[in-house]
Amino acid sequence: MAKYEERFKLEVAQLGAQGAISVVQVAARYGLDYSMVRRWVDVYRHHGAARLTKRYRRYEVSFKREVLERIRVEGLSIRQATALYGIPHAGLIGTWQRQYDQGGLEALVPARERSPRMSKKNPRPHRPSPTTRRRARNCSTSWRTCVPRLPT
C-alpha cells in the first residue's frame, strides 16, 4: 500500500473540493485511484485539513456503537460513515460490523480488555537426554525408573 505525504494529500483534496475539475480528473492528473481521492476530498470537506494527517487511535465501544447505529438508522454507506467520523480505513467499520453481528456489543470490546492473556506454554515437552535414554534401554521399565534387568 502506498503512503502519501500529508502535504500531497491536502493538495489533492483541496483541488478536488474546489469543484473546478472532477474527482476522476484529479485522480488521473496525479495517477491515483479515484476512490482514494474521493475519500480524501470527503474527509477534507467534513473535517478540514487536520483529519488528513496520520492518526493512530483506539476507539471506545460507545463510539463504535454510535457509528454502527447511524449506518443502520440513516442508511449510510461505509464510505460516508468513514468521512463523517474521520475514520482512516473503511475496513475498520466492516470489522466492527462483523464483530457485532457475531457477538453483540461485548464483541466490540478489545480482546485485551475482555480477558487476561494466556500464559505462554512450553513449546516442546521435556525430552530425556541421550544418556538417560541409553540407560533406559538397559532397564526393564521406562527411562524414569530404572530397575536393572536380570541376566538371562
Secondary structure, DSSP 8 states (H G I E B T S, - for coil): -----HHHHHHHHHHHHH-SS-HHHHHHHHT--HHHHHHHHHHHHHH-GGGGS-------HHHHHHHHHHHHHHT--HHHHHHHHT-S-HHHHHHHHHHHHHH-GGGGS-HHHHS-------SS-----HHHHHHHHTBSS-SSS--B----
